Amino acid sequence: MVAKENKYTCSDLGQEEIIKAIRENGVERVVVASCSPRLHEPTFRKCIQQAGLNPYLMQMVNIREQCSWVHSHEKEKATEKAEDLVRMGVSKAARLQPLEAREVPVEPSSLVIGGGVAGIQAALDLANMGFKVYLVETQPSIGGKMAQLDKTFPTGDCAICILAPKMVELSRHPNITLLSYSDVEEVKGYIGSYDVKIRKKTRFVHEDKCVGCGLCAEACPVKVDNEFDLGFGQRKAIYVQFPQAVPLKYTIDKEHCLHFKTGKCQLCAKACTNKAIDHKMQDEILTLKVGTIIVATGYEPYVPAKKGIYKYWEYDDVITALELERLLNASGPTGGHLVRPSDGSTPKRVAFIQCVGSRNKKIGNNYCSRVCCMYAIKNAQIIMEHEPDTEIAIYYNDIRAFGKGFEELYHRVREDYRVEFIRGRPAKLRLDPKTKYIKIRAEETLLNRITEREFDLVVLSTGLVPSEGSKKIGKILSLTVSPDGFFMEAHPKLRPVDTAIDGIYLAGCAQSPKDIPDSVAQAKAAASSAAAPMFSKRVAIEPLTALVNEDLCLGCGLCVEICPYGAPELVQGQKGGMKAHVIEALCHGCGTCAASCPQKAIAPFQFTDDQVYSEIESALMETSRKHPAKKKVEEGVS
Amino acid sequence: MDEVEKVFIGGLHEKLTEEKVIDESQLDPGFTDEIYKYGGRDVMTCLQCGNCTGVCPISLKIDYKTRNIIKCCQFGLKKFTLGTQWVCATCYRCYEHCPADLNPAEVMIALRHIAVREGLVPPFVRTAAGNLLKYGQSVKPDAETTKIRHELGLETIHSQDSDYHEVIREIQVLIHATKYDKLIGIGEETKL
């Protein structure tokens, strides 16, 4: 037994000491009592492997994150706990078995889920590196939320003008298969070989025959609110979402189509010169095999509460920021002319209310949505450019202009356009019944006065919340989420695009709210992370899987039912009878089976009953520190 | 006008600046903990958005800013806050709207507890406490009320305290046992 103390055991010097102890003193097991294994387990495994030991004969004891950091107010007790933890680690280390890491081949193809700007960028980058990419988008067209925006901050580029070329490039890329209007239904497997089941929802239009001429939509008699314009404009029951849609293929909205309601109509099919429309088409199920997955499922704008104080559902002239984007957009329902929804007049006084649905503990959205300050400032600028005599006030709590060129835009809007910034969260909105103008009452906190001002139009700067699609995909892939509901990255600083599951990466607003530059940057990072295992063609997989003791197994099949990954199966045992067998590639070593097995016949490596019980015993062992009286006696004797 | 002259016509007294600058000696570092101890939530969660002031029915009428008081609490400016909290009607509207999930009304109640323990009891509170002690109810029609009622042509309210002697007695015992009378400074009147 060799015990060494070191300030930074993870440093080269510290590792040297471990190697020296193994070589010179014949150490067979190593216990490192330091930080979380998530941080340095790989470091120390490599270190003892270098010295000739099996890398799995090392036990890390976390006395930092799970001990000293969380018990910083109780130093004595924390030290006691650290001693217990070390004793547990030592007793477990004595029972560790040598294991061999397995290597698996990596399929040189990637699945990108979500066709917003992040998904598009990640797909393009991977395709340009030479990998096969499948991009799945649930909507009829790719483009995501960025396609709905008017201009982008801080430069004022037209959103669709800079996005459309990428969308077209993607659809024409030989390495990319675009699966629009499709949903991921099931994902099985592990890094290097994921089996993916995709439902390609039917458009009732043959994509290979449709040329996007629009004759069908002209013929269609059904008009419905256009979701893309957030209900401001209208579309037909056979439609493309927007003129720049990719792919430019028409889709029948089954819910509103007259044919599906009455069994008649079919005017679109008659109008189509290419015979592309077929009301009898069915959904298709595709199966793919991919090596890596990038999740770019994006966000949804927060929907103001039904009886909230900002009266979104009561007053026509209270709109959300995304609705404003559509009203300002040249291809939007008003052709880019800002109007009051109530009477169609041009608003002369516009108020923005910040932090609606963000930074609010009452509704559980504690986080800052990061984009609202800047899009409000940007939209104020656009309104001023359209109608220079507009008065604009922005009710804010804190202005966060943190990105490149953001602060400059903030100053420009204040100085050149005379936009008024009011620090205070409005308390009350009131509609003047005669004039139909909206009065906002708020404490202007920097003035220390309550004011009431009148506006023609009120824009709620709504925050970003995880999309419904994200929640679905999160369940399918078993991804972990942060308290804010967005997907959790493997490490907030050093592994910002990885998930806890090898081979699955995050890009864009699925991970947290972010602006377009950040989404694109993260997409590029995710693409490069996903490319690494695909370039090296093989990856090592942790051998910490469950193992069945056939002598004890009764073949009850409980583990088969309970396993979240579908790893155990029942097979004919060597000595007869049905026995459980674990498909190692699917097993994540979570231990659910071990906890449920009535026979204790199944256990994951490194967490066998023997090892766990030995840890418990050492945790409960009586020590001199726990019994001061005993300590005194001992001291007296010595 | 005098002060302006003093500043601009050369007679600048140190006193003038001295009074307006808040320095550490005027701060009370443990103030937030004290508020917490008396039932207020953690005032440090306040983001100073001002929503509470905007919805406060009192703030609309008098120079009282809920947000400002919370700021003073955060800062530890005890002497700026004690005295203002009595106007709060504890309608809890501020709580309903607070995005930080703080409850300013509870903070005001905590501030009242603190003020009373520091001996800062405004006369109307002492009157109400005295009423509670004498009649078993804090609001009691007094001479002033009777006068106003007469002016409005309403008759005098006749108290029926005598019917509830037992109950009032119980209240008095409780007040005495909990030393509430001493806290409020009405100990003299409760000789049992």
Interface residues (C-beta under 8 A of the other chain):
Chain A: I309 C355 R359 N360 K361 K362 N397 D398 R423 G424 R425 P426 A427 K428 R441 A442 E443 E444 T445 N448 I450
Chain B: T45 L47 Q48 C49 G50 N51 C52 T53 G54 V55 S59 L60 K65 R67 N68 H97 C98 P99 A100 D101
